[in-house]
Amino acid sequence: MTGQLTDLQGRINLNMLVSDSAAQNPSSEDEYVGNGESESEGAGDRSNEGERFGASESLNQSRQQNEASQQTAGDEASRWTPTQKLLIRLLQALDQGALSLEEAMALTEAISDFIDPDTNRRRDGAEANEYRYADFPYLPANRALASVSELRSVRGMTPEIYEALAPLVTVWPERNTRLNILTAPLPVLRTLNADDQWAPLPVIDAERWVESRREGGIAQVADLLADPILAGRPSAELESLLDIRSDWFLLDASVELLDRQRHLFTVLHRETDMAVAVFRSEGEL
């Protein structure tokens, strides 16, 4: 009989994707369009103007396009919660089945739609209609996940992605949890990029953090944020997700009987002076 204790707060918590502080996500492409005039309106106006207004109109149109572009970029950034940004980076950093940025965004929205209680479909997400008319119809959970294995039911999830992602994410606790930078594995450390960055950190930088952490160079959240790769970059969102303390753990106890191995997974919550078992399972957690 053997046992292994794992820090669940070293993993990204899927139930934090749609936390109470989550930004409200528009449900259609139209809401992301800039506020400039439509092409047909612009053409109609120009047909009645003299040539002497051409230069002025061109300048105004350029300004409107810039304003629309800035508005769209702002909307694009604000539609994601901090934890969603972590997951987008993680999906690009998987050892097997790594996704492109666009694929990572779409799958993150599908997972978020699967969890959130509303029926509003995110831009690239999936709600009841996408599941109801599948070959084998079912409905999204629309609640906090009780098991990481529920990811198998999310539209766009493949066996390859699931196998690579499952050891790096958790569903405990349902809310109010932070990521422990002292126990996070290498792929999760790669997600700790500046707020304005969609790509994960290069492997070499995350490996340097692992070594610095081992030698005591990273002992506080401030130490990590002061690293040259993050220093001076926007990181308020990232900082709000990080900690150096953990209260949620996973005990994997295994026993081999008659050439068959059985696993008992126990979720432990550390309280003031004791650890309490809050969940047990012999299947997937």
Phi and psi in degrees as a GROMACS rama.xvg file:
@    title "Ramachandran Plot"
@    xaxis  label "Phi"
@    yaxis  label "Psi"
@TYPE xy
-131.656  162.314  THR-2
-146.056  148.866  GLY-3
-137.219  131.525  GLN-4
-106.189  126.191  LEU-5
-121.92  140.501  THR-6
-81.2856  112.372  ASP-7
-70.2316  -21.8258  LEU-8
-83.7492  3.00982  GLN-9
-88.0819  1.21678  GLY-10
-113.02  161.448  ARG-11
-80.5589  128.46  ILE-12
-87.016  112.113  ASN-13
-62.6313  -32.3401  LEU-14
-72.4351  -8.09246  ASN-15
-87.0507  -4.62225  MET-16
-59.9616  -36.4537  LEU-17
-123.583  51.8063  VAL-18
-66.8913  172.144  SER-19
-59.0422  -26.5799  ASP-20
-92.1003  9.96384  SER-21
-61.3915  142.47  ALA-22
-68.0363  146.845  ALA-23
-77.4248  127.847  GLN-24
-97.7899  128.658  ASN-25
-61.6885  155.135  PRO-26
-106.474  3.86105  SER-27
-147.5  159.095  SER-28
-61.6026  -33.9681  GLU-29
-57.8257  -31.0488  ASP-30
-73.5704  -9.18645  GLU-31
-100.848  -0.711906  TYR-32
-74.9662  143.481  VAL-33
-66.6006  173.778  GLY-34
-94.236  9.86026  ASN-35
-71.1489  170.468  GLY-36
-68.5466  151.992  GLU-37
-72.2389  162.914  SER-38
-63.3366  -40.3579  GLU-39
-66.3089  -39.2804  SER-40
-65.4883  -42.9461  GLU-41
-62.104  -41.849  GLY-42
-64.2406  -39.8097  ALA-43
-63.9053  -41.4412  GLY-44
-65.9543  -40.9273  ASP-45
-68.296  -28.8479  ARG-46
-65.3504  -19.351  SER-47
-104.002  4.87479  ASN-48
-102.731  149.759  GLU-49
-82.0617  166.758  GLY-50
-63.3637  -28.7184  GLU-51
-67.2172  -14.5313  ARG-52
-97.3728  1.07452  PHE-53
-61.6769  -46.7872  GLY-54
-64.7299  -41.7022  ALA-55
-64.7556  -40.8809  SER-56
-65.0941  -41.8211  GLU-57
-60.2138  -41.0412  SER-58
-65.1939  -44.3021  LEU-59
-63.3331  -40.1236  ASN-60
-64.3236  -40.2023  GLN-61
-62.6174  -41.2161  SER-62
-64.7373  -41.205  ARG-63
-63.2233  -39.7814  GLN-64
-64.8784  -40.3023  GLN-65
-64.1207  -42.6579  ASN-66
-64.4068  -41.4535  GLU-67
-64.4929  -40.8224  ALA-68
-63.4462  -43.0671  SER-69
-64.6374  -39.7807  GLN-70
-64.1223  -43.2868  GLN-71
-63.6806  -42.5954  THR-72
-62.5965  -40.1894  ALA-73
-64.6936  -41.8789  GLY-74
-62.8741  -40.8992  ASP-75
-61.5783  -41.0351  GLU-76
-71.6151  -39.5305  ALA-77
-76.7446  -14.95  SER-78
-77.4637  -6.35172  ARG-79
-109.424  137.623  TRP-80
-80.2391  160.803  THR-81
-56.0974  -40.3712  PRO-82
-69.7552  -33.8747  THR-83
-61.3296  -38.2252  GLN-84
-63.9208  -38.8405  LYS-85
-60.9763  -44.4818  LEU-86
-66.6338  -38.2116  LEU-87
-59.6  -43.3462  ILE-88
-67.959  -39.1484  ARG-89
-63.1861  -42.2036  LEU-90
-63.4676  -24.0341  LEU-91
-86.3428  -12.0697  GLN-92
-107.188  5.04578  ALA-93
-64.0008  142.554  LEU-94
-65.867  -38.9243  ASP-95
-123.18  138.107  GLN-96
74.1401  26.1742  GLY-97
-60.8842  142.62  ALA-98
-105.101  160.812  LEU-99
-74.7042  169.142  SER-100
-59.0858  -45.9971  LEU-101
-63.0137  -42.3463  GLU-102
-65.8423  -39.6996  GLU-103
-64.4633  -41.021  ALA-104
-63.3289  -44.5858  MET-105
-63.5372  -43.5937  ALA-106
-68.8322  -36.3976  LEU-107
-62.3385  -40.6628  THR-108
-67.7263  -37.2038  GLU-109
-64.4732  -41.4472  ALA-110
-65.3268  -41.6987  ILE-111
-64.0286  -41.9416  SER-112
-64.2972  -34.803  ASP-113
-65.072  -29.7481  PHE-114
-92.5344  -42.7412  ILE-115
-65.668  150.929  ASP-116
-78.8712  -11.2362  PRO-117
-87.6649  177.055  ASP-118
-112.522  15.6297  THR-119
-83.8529  118.926  ASN-120
-77.1451  126.938  ARG-121
-70.5311  168.159  ARG-122
-50.1833  -50.9673  ARG-123
-115.35  22.4322  ASP-124
-88.8156  -157.641  GLY-125
-155.476  125.723  ALA-126
-117.816  -159.064  GLU-127
-54.0594  -42.2291  ALA-128
-61.1671  -37.2715  ASN-129
-68.6419  -26.6194  GLU-130
-94.0875  -33.2625  TYR-131
-63.9917  -32.0182  ARG-132
-105.387  20.9513  TYR-133
-75.6278  170.055  ALA-134
-57.7566  -37.5463  ASP-135
-121.923  90.9081  PHE-136
-62.2134  142.305  PRO-137
-159.484  179.947  TYR-138
-121.466  151.83  LEU-139
-65.6889  156.38  PRO-140
-63.7553  -41.0202  ALA-141
52.6394  42.8166  ASN-142
-162.116  171.596  ARG-143
-60.969  141.414  ALA-144
-70.0252  139.793  LEU-145
-97.168  -15.389  ALA-146
-152.731  142.574  SER-147
-60.3644  -29.1058  VAL-148
-61.3613  -18.4575  SER-149
-64.5431  -18.0377  GLU-150
-58.3102  -27.2807  LEU-151
-58.4051  -24.8559  ARG-152
-90.2736  -3.94812  SER-153
-78.9414  135.296  VAL-154
-60.4596  131.388  ARG-155
95.6699  -13.3658  GLY-156
-77.2275  132.614  MET-157
-113.854  159.871  THR-158
-56.6026  -37.3444  PRO-159
-66.2775  -45.2268  GLU-160
-65.0894  -43.0278  ILE-161
-61.5479  -46.2726  TYR-162
-61.3858  -36.4135  GLU-163
-77.5587  -32.8061  ALA-164
-84.518  -38.1387  LEU-165
-52.0408  -42.3582  ALA-166
-71.6192  -6.75102  PRO-167
-109.582  -0.836211  LEU-168
-129.47  164.719  VAL-169
-146.933  168.568  THR-170
-122.209  9.46632  VAL-171
-114.749  137.285  TRP-172
-75.8641  -178.673  PRO-173
-68.5943  -26.611  GLU-174
-158.979  174.621  ARG-175
55.0794  57.4182  ASN-176
-132.93  153.572  THR-177
-124.809  158.558  ARG-178
-87.146  128.21  LEU-179
-85.3228  111.241  ASN-180
-71.4505  -14.8114  ILE-181
-85.5917  -14.2136  LEU-182
-123.43  -6.51209  THR-183
-63.9654  132.886  ALA-184
-71.6604  170.045  PRO-185
-53.1707  -49.4168  LEU-186
-60.9736  -33.7241  PRO-187
-72.7544  -38.3528  VAL-188
-59.4186  -32.0748  LEU-189
-67.0327  -17.3798  ARG-190
-80.9719  -9.87016  THR-191
-86.9458  60.6239  LEU-192
-97.2858  171.625  ASN-193
-61.1573  155.758  ALA-194
-58.1314  -28.6961  ASP-195
-94.5712  11.9069  ASP-196
-111.564  131.737  GLN-197
-94.8977  -22.2353  TRP-198
-84.9304  149.965  ALA-199
-71.0783  161.916  PRO-200
-63.6437  149.153  LEU-201
-58.5828  148.002  PRO-202
-56.9177  -39.3314  VAL-203
-62.549  -34.9634  ILE-204
-72.253  -40.4803  ASP-205
-66.5916  -36.9909  ALA-206
-64.4254  -36.7248  GLU-207
-64.1557  -38.5804  ARG-208
-64.1862  -41.1032  TRP-209
-59.3596  -44.4464  VAL-210
-66.9227  -42.3061  GLU-211
-64.6335  -37.5507  SER-212
-64.3579  -40.9262  ARG-213
-64.9324  -34.5321  ARG-214
-89.7565  0.249912  GLU-215
90.4055  5.01377  GLY-216
-73.0999  -25.7475  GLY-217
-116.293  101.754  ILE-218
-121.546  -14.9237  ALA-219
-134.366  160.777  GLN-220
-58.6156  -38.1042  VAL-221
-61.2485  -32.6158  ALA-222
-63.6457  -42.8774  ASP-223
-67.8997  -42.7113  LEU-224
-68.6573  -21.8391  LEU-225
-84.7954  -5.25516  ALA-226
-61.0142  143.969  ASP-227
-52.6062  -30.1645  PRO-228
-73.2091  -19.5353  ILE-229
-114.051  -23.0076  LEU-230
-57.7892  128.876  ALA-231
81.9635  -3.29884  GLY-232
-97.6459  155.596  ARG-233
-63.2561  123.167  PRO-234
-145.967  19.3701  SER-235
-62.9182  -42.2098  ALA-236
-63.5946  -46.0281  GLU-237
-60.3399  -46.3233  LEU-238
-58.4759  -35.7427  GLU-239
-67.2005  -14.1337  SER-240
-99.3106  -6.84876  LEU-241
-107.695  153.146  LEU-242
-157.803  176.442  ASP-243
-125.195  13.4097  ILE-244
-124.454  147.009  ARG-245
-131.149  144.648  SER-246
-127.417  -0.120526  ASP-247
-125.028  127.752  TRP-248
-136.947  159.009  PHE-249
-120.798  123.531  LEU-250
-102.047  117.746  LEU-251
-105.82  101.749  ASP-252
-101.435  128.372  ALA-253
-126.109  146.316  SER-254
-140.216  141.163  VAL-255
-108.072  120.413  GLU-256
-129.602  122.793  LEU-257
52.725  48.5536  LEU-258
63.5881  16.7742  ASP-259
-121.461  135.234  ARG-260
-102.543  131.635  GLN-261
-118.897  143.878  ARG-262
-118.17  138.237  HIS-263
-120.232  115.902  LEU-264
-96.4384  130.262  PHE-265
-128.295  125.304  THR-266
-89.9135  124.334  VAL-267
-111.309  136.173  LEU-268
-115.894  121.404  HIS-269
-83.0013  120.934  ARG-270
-104.465  -160.208  GLU-271
-55.2557  -51.3837  THR-272
-134.443  20.1553  ASP-273
-159.87  165.271  MET-274
-110.877  128.248  ALA-275
-110.462  131.764  VAL-276
-77.3404  120.434  ALA-277
-108.583  -12.2454  VAL-278
-161.284  142.266  PHE-279
-135.093  145.895  ARG-280
-155.521  144.053  SER-281
-98.0416  -8.10815  GLU-282
-100.378  -150.517  GLY-283
-73.4536  147.68  GLU-284
